[in-house]
Amino acid sequence: MQQVSVIMPCFNHARFLADSVDGVLRQTYPDVELIIVDDCSRDGSWAAISELARKDQRIKPVRHEQNQGASKSRNDGLEMAAGDFIAFCDADDIWEIGKLTAQIELLRRNPEYDIVYGDTHIIDETARQTGRRFSEKFPPPKRASGWLFEELAVRNFVNIQSVLMRKNCLAGGERFDRAIKWVEDWWFWIELSREHQFLYLETPLARYRVHSRSTNLVQKRGYRVNRFKVFKRILAEYPDLPGSLKAEIAYRMGVELWNLGKRRMARRLFQGAVGHAGESIRGYPKLCQLLPRIARTMYRQAIEVAE
């Protein structure tokens, strides 16, 4: 039996914690350790974690004396992880009890894949299902399994609660980047996707909670700033990208800047996107003649997306 290490960062989620922990510890897969990292909560989370750990020795509690962010919490959990597999569950989300069994079986049957991810149900503050799925808001690509670097370079469609990965994925020292906030998991998947294949499971095996304090609701500007940072880093660290992908990234960077009110810079990026698109169609004279029309269309679409 191979062990699964589950990393659970917690910051002021005392009211959700018991349900999240219960979903992990009641898994049909028996060999689980749960590493809960409290990031200096102020709402009684640490007391709740300590009490839960006292009752179940599978829980490994860690506390930060100062708030250091989700990336540091997850990285501390990764450093402690003893399992052969790694999984993630935030302290406000809930797993279905058969999640690990189903995902481990998938990886065993498909050894060419190292990471399995899937759909999740969206629940509200009271844990009631909304009737929506994560895939409706962030649909996976048509080719949802395999080498997904180019797809992930454009957008994130991987819900961290749904992921199970082989621990050997971390052999190169891959960790969550503390310089990126709120979308740190996206950059993590991008790095991993250069060396490892992802396997998609359509069946929802977790419940993703959206509530009044969810960061994707209260930190919209921060999300845009950090998505821009990720796009910029992709272009800097992977200069061998095809022109068409560079064009798509530049276009999306422009959209983020437009939404941030930086419209002059956004226009320059839209122009850059057209230039990268031109790189990908060199040698096709008829297509090159269409570049001015492509530029006008791209600019118009970008403004529509931004507004």
Number of C-alpha atoms within 10 A of each C-alpha: 7 12 16 25 25 28 27 27 27 27 22 18 22 19 14 20 21 16 15 19 23 15 19 24 20 14 17 14 19 14 14 22 21 25 25 28 26 27 23 20 19 12 13 14 22 25 12 16 23 16 11 19 17 13 9 11 11 16 20 21 19 20 18 16 10 10 14 13 18 25 21 19 26 24 19 19 25 21 9 14 21 16 18 14 22 25 23 22 25 24 26 27 22 27 25 17 18 16 21 24 13 15 23 20 10 17 18 11 10 11 8 13 19 23 28 22 25 25 27 25 20 22 21 14 15 10 18 11 15 12 8 12 18 19 18 12 9 14 15 21 12 7 10 18 17 16 17 21 18 14 18 19 23 20 19 18 21 23 19 17 23 25 24 25 23 18 19 12 17 13 7 9 7 13 20 22 16 15 9 20 18 19 21 19 21 22 23 14 23 21 18 21 22 12 13 19 17 23 24 20 17 13 13 19 24 25 26 26 23 19 16 10 11 12 13 15 12 12 13 11 14 16 19 20 19 18 24 20 17 23 19 14 12 19 16 10 9 10 9 9 14 14 18 18 19 27 24 18 26 27 26 24 25 29 28 24 20 21 17 15 11 13 16 11 14 25 19 14 22 27 20 19 27 25 18 21 22 21 16 16 15 11 10 10 9 10 12 17 10 11 16 11 11 16 19 14 11 17 22 12 14 20 17 10 13 14 9
